[in-house]
Amino acid sequence: MTEAPSRRPRRTVRTKVVAVTLATTALGLLGAGLTTYAIQRQDVDDRIESELTRAAQQFRGIAQANADLPVDGILRAAMQQTLPDPSAGSIALVDGSPAWYAPTTVAVRLEDDPQLVALLREVPAGDQVRLRTVTTDRAQYRVVTVPVTLDDPAAPAGLFVAATVRDLEIAALDHTWRTYTFVAAGALAATGVVAWVLLGRVLRPLRALRETAAKVDEGTLDARVPVTTDDDVGEVGHTVNAMLDRLQASMSAQRRLLDDVGHELRTPLTVIGGHLELMDVDDADDVRATRELALDEVDRMGLLVDDLLVLAVADRDGFVQPAPTHVGVLTDEVLDKATGLGARTWRVDKRADVELLVDARRLTQAWLQLANNAVKFSADGTTITLGSAVADGTLRLWVRDEGVGIAPERQARIFERFERAPESAGTVGAGLGLAIVAAIARAHGGDVGVSSEPGIGSTFVVSVPAVPVSTGRSDESGDDEGADA
């Protein structure tokens, strides 16, 4: 039996972002520090060169001013009049031997470094002014040597030396660099702490999102993401919550639909099965009656399935296909079709004489469904009125009857699927007609409403946006007609 591979430690987004932030900041600080250090080190060398060059030029000026003195006197005057920098020193040699030293106030004593003195002894008497680097066991020097010779061959050879201890200058720079390193490390640590805390607050909604998703994965759709920020992450939370709302509503509708469909289909199937079991196959009349009953139930199931198919596609794109439609002509066509639904007095009290972008087929379906409902719940000879009007950018199509009416407490529920009023007992239908009307209205961007008084009648109104065909111009002749609806 093979062992399951060990799971690698999980690194959170917070850890990754903080690590990347610290790495980027560290590289930036390191790059800036190294660049600055290199520039300052070059500046130190340039400054040393400049100071030594100035010391050589100053010695030359002193030598010219004291040209009547012997070599020893020129060197003595130079040593008295020259004051080196704190990290520099000077010495004068005559015939290779130290003769004059810098004043006692000068901290750098070149004569105390035997290796340096030994190297200076070897400088040729006729050499030129030179800048050189000398390294001994004690220090590294940057040295300028200025030979002093007279025209008299018997005169001694002199050598003026000024030197800067480069190690001291670099040590001061290194001290600054170490200080910078400590400060940068502190800044890096502070950056890490701030980034960790800030990311914790920023990513808190994402953690809540993960926990909510885990709850949803366990089978519940009631969980919601707590949103505490108004930034982009908060918008993600709002979007996920809206998605969960839609999913929950869809799942609830599906469960309710399945329950209702199962209930509605079970009844005709039970009726058919029961009659088939009790049918006397030897009795032709009984067989004929059972056949007619079964076919009637099958037709009823077929109508139910057709209505369910309409509702199934009602929320999809393309369910309605708007096209230029003359509403007044559509009103007359619906009236002509509705007269065959029942022996009622049919009339039109208003017509919207305007051409709009609507789906005439779907609106006809909804309008006739309302007319059919009016027939079911009204008596023979009563009046059913159809009408259409445009007002305030809305097209209203209505059906008014003189039927039994609807109780106020049931008016808000009659547009739900399989919802049937007690007054509908004995009528044909599964309670999907008004749900289809509502779906068609919503697909047009509108809605459907009802006003009713028990024993007096009901008025159903489908309201959809009045979208003009071209320029938005519409006939306003129907502006005062909507009041009747």
N, C-alpha and C positions, 0 to 999 in steps of 0.2 A: 504493500500500500504506500503510494507516494505521498509525501507530505505536501501540504499546500504551501505555495511560495509565500515567504514572509512579506508582509505588507510594508512598503516603504513609508517612513515617517511623512506625514502630511504637512506641507508648508503652506501657511495661510497667505492670502493676498496681502494682509497687513504686514507679515514678516517680509515678504518679497519686496513690497514697495519701500519699507523702511531700509532694507538691506541695499536696494538699488540707490535710494536717496543718500545713504551714508557713503556708499562706494563712490558715487558721483561727486559728493561734496568733498570727500577725502582726496580724490584725484584732483579736484579743482584747487583745494588748499595746497596740496603737495606741488602741483605744477606752478601755482603762483609763488610759493615759497622758494622753490628751486630757481625759478627764473629771477626772482628778486635777489636771491643770494648770489647767483652768478653775476648779475649786473653790479651789485655792491662790491663784490670781490674784485671785479675789473676796475671799479671806481677806486678802490684802495690802491691797487697797483698803479693806476694812472696818477693818483695823488702823490704816491711815493716818488714816482719818476719826476713829477713836476717839482716837488720839494728838493730833491737831490740836484736837479738841473739848476734850480734857483740858487742853491748853496754853492754850486760850482761857479755860476756867474757872479755871485757876490764875492767869492774868493778872488776871482780875476779882477774885479774892480778894486779890491783892497791891494792886490799885488801891484797893479798899475799905479795906484796912489803912493805906494811905498817902493817904487822901483829903485830908488837910490840906496835902499838898505840891502844888506846881505840876505842870503836865503834864510838864514836863521831868524833874522829880524822880520822878514816878510811873513814867515810862518807864525812867529810870535804875535805879530799884529793881527793876523787873520784869526788866530785862536781866541784873542781877546775880544774881537769885534763880532764874532759869530756865535749865535745862540741857537743850537739845534732844537727841533721839536721834542716833545716829551718822549717819543719813542725812537729818537735818533741820538747819535753821538758823533764826536769828531776826534781826530788825532792827527798829529803832524810828525813826519819822519824825516830825519836828516841822514843821508847815506845809509838808509835802511834801518836806522835805529830810532825808536820813539823819542822825540825831543820835546814836544809840547802836547799838553792834554787839554781836554775841555774843562771849563770851570767846574768846581765841585757841585754846583747846583744842577748839573746835567746828570740825570739818573742813569743813562746808558753809558757804561764805561767800556769803550772798545779795547782799552789796554788790558782789561781783565780776561780777555779771550786769547790765550796764547796761539791757538790755531789761526785765528784771524790775523794776528800780528805777523805770524810766520808767513802767511800768504801775501801780506802787504810788502814784506821785505823783498819778495821776488818780483815786484813790479819794476820793469826796466826804467832807468833814469830818463830816457828819451821818449817814453811812451806818450801817447795822446790821452786826452781826457776820455775816460771810459766809465760806462755804467755796467755793472756786472752783479750777478747773484753769487753769494758766497755762503756755503753751508758748512757749519762746524758742529761739533758735538753739543755746543751750548745753544745755538740758534741758527736761524737762516737770516742772512742780511742781504739788503740791497745796497750796493756800495758804489760811490762815485770817487774816482781817484783823479787828482789834478797834479801832474808833475810840475816842479819849479826848478828851472835851470837858468843860469846866467851865462853871459858871453865868455866869462873867464873860465877857461878849462880847469883851472885849479880850484874853482869854487865847488863846494859840496853840492850834492844833488838833494833836492827836497821833494817831499810828497805830501800833499794835503788830502786827507781822507774824511769824507762824511758818509755815514752809514745809518740806515734805518733798520731796526729789528722788525722784519716782516712778520715774524711769528706773533709779536705783540698786537699788530694791527689785525691779523687774521683771527687772533684769539678774541679780540673785542667784537669782531663781526660774528664769530661763532657763538659768543654769548647772546648776541641779539637773535641769532637763528634759534638757539635753544629756547629763548623766551617766546619767540614766535611759535615754536613747536608746542609748547605747553598751552599757549592761548588757543592755537588751532585745535588741539585735542579737546580742550574744554568746549570750544564752539561746536565741534563735531558731536560731543556727547550731548550737549544741549539740543542740537538739531535732532539727534536720534530720539530724545525724550519727547520733544515737541511733536515730531512726526508720528511717533507711536501713539501719543494721546489723541492728536488730531485725527489720524486715520481710524482710531478706535471709534470716535464719534461719527466720522463720515460713513464708515462701513457698518455701523450698528443697524441701519435699515436693511442692509443686505443679509446680515445674520438673521434678522427677524424674517426676511424673505425666505431664507433657507429653512428655517424652522417651520414656517407656514407651509412651504412646499412639502416638507416631510409629513406634516399632518394631512395634507391633501392626498399624498401618496398612500397614506394609511386608510383612506376611504371616506374622509369627511370633507365637505365643501363649505362648512360653516366658518373655518378659520380665515382670518383676514390679517394683512400685514399692518402693524401699527406704524403710522407715518408721523414722524416728529420733526421733519425738516421740510423746507420749501425749495430745495435745490433739485439738481437733476436726479439724484438718488431718490429723493422723495417722490418725484414724478414717476419713477419706476414703480415705487410702492403703490401709488394711485392707479397706475395702469394695470398692475397685477390684480389689485382689488376689483377693478372694473371687470377684468377678465373672469375672475372667480365669480363675480355677481352674475355675469352672462352664463357661465358654465352651470352655476347652481340653478338659475332660472330654466336653462335648457334641459338640465337633467330632471328637474321637478316636472317640467311640462311633458317630457318623454315618459316619465313614470306614470303621470296622470293619464296621458294619452293611452299608454299600454293597458293600464287598468280599465279605462273606459272602453277601449276597443275590445278588450277581452270580455268585458261585461256585455257590450252591445252585440258582439258576434255569438256569444254563448247562448243567448236567448233564441235566435232563429235556428241555430244548430240543434238546440234542445227540442224545439218545436218540430223540426223536420225529422230528427231521430225518433221522437216519441210517436209521431204519426206513422212513420214507416214500420215501427215495431208493432203497432196496433192494426196496421192495414190488413184487411182480408184479401189476400191475393186472388181468391176465387170470386170475389164480388167486384164486378166491373165498375159499378158506380163508386164503390169505396176507393178503388185504385185511381179512378179519374179524379175524385175529390182530393185525395192525398197528393196526386201529381200537381193539381192546380195550386194547392196550398204550398207545396215544396217550391214550385216555380216562383210563387209570390214572395216567399221568404228569400229565395236566391236573388230575386230582383232587388229586394230591400237591402240585402248584403252588398249587392253590386253598387247601389246608390251610395251606401255607406263608404265603401272602398273608394269610389270616385271622389266623394267629399274629402276623405282623408288624404288622397293624392293632391288635391288642390291645396289643402292646408300644409302639406309637407313641402311644397315648392314655393309657398307664399313669401318666405323670407329670402329667397334667392334672387340674384340679379337676373333680370329678364322676365320676371313674373308678369310685370306690366310693361307694355311697349307703347308709349304715348305716340300719337299721330294726330295731325290736324283733324278736329272733329267739330262739326256744327252742333252745339248743344241743343238748340231748338229742334232741329231735325231728329236728333237722338231722342229727345223727349217724346216726340210723336211716334217714333218707331217702337219705343218701349210701351207706350200706351196701346198700340195696335197688338203687340204680343201679349200684353197683360189681360186683355179682354177675354182671352180664351181660358184664363185660369179659373173663372167662376162667374156665376150669374150675379154680378154686382153692377151698380151704376158707376161707370168709370168716367172720370173727367180730368182735365188739366186746368189748373187755375193760374199758373205762371209758366212762362217759357223764357229762358235766357237766350236772346238772339245774338249769340257771340260764338266765334270760332276759337277753340282752345286746344292745347296739347294734352290729350288724355288718352287712355286706353278704352276705346268705346266698347270693346268686347267685354272687358272685365267690369266696367261700370254697368253695362246692360245686365250682366250676370248678377251683380249686387242689387241692382234696382228691381229686377224680376223676383229675386229672393225675398226682398221686402214686400213686394206686391203679393207674392204667394203666401207669406206669413199673414198679411192683412186678410186674405181670403179665408185662411184657416180659422181665424179668430173673430170673424164677423158673420152676420146672418145674411141670407139671400135678400137681395133688393136694397141693401144698404149701400152707401156711397163710399167709394175709395178714390182719393184724389192724389194725383201725381203733380209734381212741379219742379222747376229748376230756376235758379237765380244766381247772379253774380253780385257780390257786395264786398267791399274792403279787400279785394284781391283773393276772395274765396268763392269757389263754386259750390253751391248747395243743391243737392238732389233729395227730394223728400217723398214720402208716401204717408198719407193720412187716412185712417180708417175710422169706422164707427163701431168697433168691436167691443170685446169684453174688457180691454184695458189690462194694465199690468200693475200689480201692487208696488208701492214705492220701495219697499225693502228688497224687491227682486229686480228692480230696473238696472242696478249696477252689475248684476251677474248674468244677465241674459245673453251677453256676447261671449261668454266662456263656452268652451267645447263641451258638448253633451249636456248642457244646462237646459232643462225643460221646465216650463212653468206648470203648475197644477192644472191650469186651464187647457194645456195641450193634450191632456189625456184623451185618447181615442183618435188623435190625429196621426197622420203618417209622418215619420221623420225621426232622426237620431239626435237632434239637438245641435247640428253642425252648421245649419244655414246662416244664422246670425254671426257665428264665428268666422265663416267665409266672408261675409260682408265686411266685418271689422278688418280682416286680413287684407282685403282689396283696398279698403280706405287707407290703411297704414302704408301699403305698397305705393300709393300715390302721394304719400307724405301728409295724409289727413287723418280723419277719425270719423266715427259714427256715434250718434247720440239718440236718445229717445226721451220724449215727454209723453206721459200717459196718465189717465184718470180711470180707475176701475168703473166699468159700466158706461163710460162715455166714448172712449176710443184712445188711439195711440198715434203719435207722429214720429216716424223714424227719419233722421236727417243724416245723409252722407256729406261730409265737408272735405273738399280737397283744394289744394292751391290752384288758382286760376292762372295757368301759365299761357301767355299769349303766343300765337303762332310765330309772329315775326318781330315787329317793332315794339311789342308791349301794348299796342293800342287795342283797346277792347270797348265794346259797346256798353255803355253804362246805363242802358235802358232798364236793366234789371236791378239797379241799386236799391230801389225801394221795395223790391219784391220779396226779399229774404225775410221780411218781417212776418209774412204769413206762415213761414215754416217754423 
